[in-house]
């Protein structure tokens, strides 16, 4: 439920050219990415949500993926651990995963799930 809710919000802030990341919990928006970047957004969302927050990172609609490609990696997971986040949702085929194997290993060790989704207009 939070996954789809967060996806819709992230796509909308992207459409408005604000940012690529949102942190939600229980269908409540806790933090939106702006100029401060993803890590600070995750930390702020964690402070407000306290635990089990959902982090969604997507591309902006119509974004030229040659520039400013959404990316996540080990540092993202380390930040999520500090924020006590439980789920990372990324956009399939449009997100760079840096140090993929190490990122997945760390997420597994810390109990953080990683899910990739495709952009579908009909998300229910």
N, C-alpha and C positions, 0 to 999 in steps of 0.2 A: 504494500500500500504506500509506504513512504518512498519506495523506489520510483513508482510511477508519478507520484505527487512531485517529488524532487526533480524528476526528469522534465516535467512540464514547466516548472518554475525556471530551471536552468536554461531551457530552450528559449523561454520568454525573455530572460535577462540578456541572453545572447542576441536575440532578435533586436533588442533595444540597444545593442552594442555596449552593454555595461560590463559583463564578465562572462566567465565560462564555468563557474563553480557555485554550488549552493550547498548548504548544510541544513538538514531538516531532521525533525523528530516528532513523531505522532501527528503528522500532517501540519506541523507548524514550521514556518521558515525561521531559522535561527541566525543564519548569516548568508549574505550575498557577496560574491567577489566583486571588487571594484579595482582600484589602482593598487591596493596593498598586496594582491596576489593570493594564490591558493593556500599556502601554508598559514598565513595570518587569518584567512577566512575560516579554515578548519579549526584553528585554536579558539577563535572567537565563538564559533558555533559550539565547540566543546565546553567552553565556560558557561554558556547559557543552557545547553542541553544536559550537561553533567555526565551523561554516559549514553552509550548505544545510539549515537547520532549516525545519520546516513549522509555520506558525502557523494555528490553527483558532479561529474566533470564531463562537459560536452563541448562540441564545436559550436560556433555561432552559425546560425542558418546562413547559407551562402558564403561562408568564410573561405577565403583562398588558402587552402591547406599547405601552400608553399611557404607561408609566413604564419607565425604564432600558432603553431599546431598545439592542440591540447596535449599535455604530457603529464605523466605520473611516474613515480619511481620509488626507490627505497626511502628517500627523504619524505615523500608523501605518506608512506606507511608509518614511518617514525613519528611524524606529526600527528597522524591519526591515533597512534598509541598514546601520546601525551594528552590528546583530546578525549580519549576513551570512546572513539568512534568504533562502530561495529561492521560497517558495510561501505565499500567503495564501488560506485557505479560509474563505468566509463562507456564512451560511445564506440561501439565496434567499428573497426576499420578506419577510425578517424582520430585515434588517440595513440600517442607514442608511449610505449612502456620502456623506460630506461632500466637497465639491469634487471630485466624481466624475471629471470630465475631467482635471483636474490630477493627481489620484491615479493614474489609469490611465497618463497620460503619464510620470510619474515612475517608476512600476513598470516600464513598458516600457524606459525609459532605463537602469534599474538591473538589468534582467534578473530581475525578480520577477514570477512568474506569479500571477494572481488567478483563483480558481475559485469559483463559487457552486454549492452543493449543496442539495438538498431533504432534509428529514427523512424518511427511509424506515426503517421498522422492519426491513426485510429487507436492509439493506446487507451485502454479502458481503465 
